[in-house]
Amino acid sequence: MPFQIIRNDITKVECDAVVNAANSTLLGGGGVDGAIHRAAGKGLLLECMQLGGCKTGQAKITGGYKLPCKYVIHTVGPKWRGGTNGEQELLESCYRESLRLALEHGCKSVAFPLISSGVYGYPKDQALKVAVDCITGFLIEHDMLVYLVVFDKSAFQISEKLFKDIATFIDDKYVDTNFFFRRTGRDEWGESTVLGSTEILSPEETDRAILPPEQFQEDTVAESAKESLPMQAPAISLEDVLKREDESFSQALLRKIDEKGMSDSECYKKANVDRKLFSKIRGDVHYHPSKTTAIAFAIALELSLDETKDLLLKAGFALSHSSKFDIIIEYFITNGNYNVFEINEALFAFDQALLGV
Ligand code: AR6
């Protein structure tokens, strides 16, 4: 996955380069700077002493010494002075310059802390937005795995309003029960059901649609046909609808990409899915994606909630109101927000798995 937000100590992250939120002397300090110097050992300080400092918004590179990375990229974030002193431009420059150095040194993976958001006082939600915008902007043009490493939960804040909105949405929808009653026919989620009986499913089971193929096909054909075949001037023939019922996830995905007029790379980048994984899916008609990958593609394709459920069914998954993860996905889709990175920020804030690989 090209961009991941992870909760960890950056000195423990295995990757080609870690970025240090340093000060202009480059001779160490507190926060993440102190942790990196402590873990790397004296060699790092000796090399830093040769560098002659670094200006705010710029970056310099050294070896990784005892850290589990090849390089440390030292960048100096701006101190927050109210936001009208060019702080944002300088912070953007930190990310840009660090990524440029990583690229020049052939790094395939880089880990960033949330620069300036500690001692330097940059408001955390704004620091996060700058980080996400800069990193995702860079990833549109370049192939790299970038981690944003968040040390403690309080360092990671989505906007209070968004958090409250999602929390309310979850409260409204969440089915907090150990049992999920499967009714005859389809429930409001299009959850697969067993005709003529009532079954009790565990919450784990609600994640997967288990309708016998014959019933599923009949049911779905009937529904799609209703939607897609208006009395006048049908947009799609019944034959096509039937053909689609036999489509695998991979075939459905490729068809949707064409229908949306997207290129493959536009789609997998927007989905936060790695190029290699996309090639696997493209090359294997029976590829079985994880649920987070399948949803990431639905988001990239900007599918409606119903279309998302249809695509998920092709991979054997469903959305359920007994899963917070699923409800958060529903929140973003119904609000027409298809920014996978913003969705991931929210998922992260609610301790859920992230979209992508
Ligand atoms: N791993 C990941 N993130 C961390 C870690 C860690 N081990 N430790 C702290 N953070 P800060 P700044 C987070 O203060 O604001 C130093 O003294 C932390 O929670 O390290 O750019 C330098 O020498 C926060 O979200 O950097 C400078 O003088 C983020 O890293 C000054 O601080 C950045 O916090 C730079 O201040």
Boltz pocket constraint, residues with backbone or C-beta under 6 A from the ligand:
constraints:
  - pocket:
      binder: B
      contacts: [[A, 8], [A, 9], [A, 10], [A, 11], [A, 21], [A, 22], [A, 23], [A, 28], [A, 29], [A, 30], [A, 31], [A, 32], [A, 33], [A, 34], [A, 35], [A, 77], [A, 113], [A, 114], [A, 115], [A, 116], [A, 117], [A, 118], [A, 119], [A, 120], [A, 121], [A, 122], [A, 149], [A, 150], [A, 151], [A, 152], [A, 155]]
      max_distance: 6.0
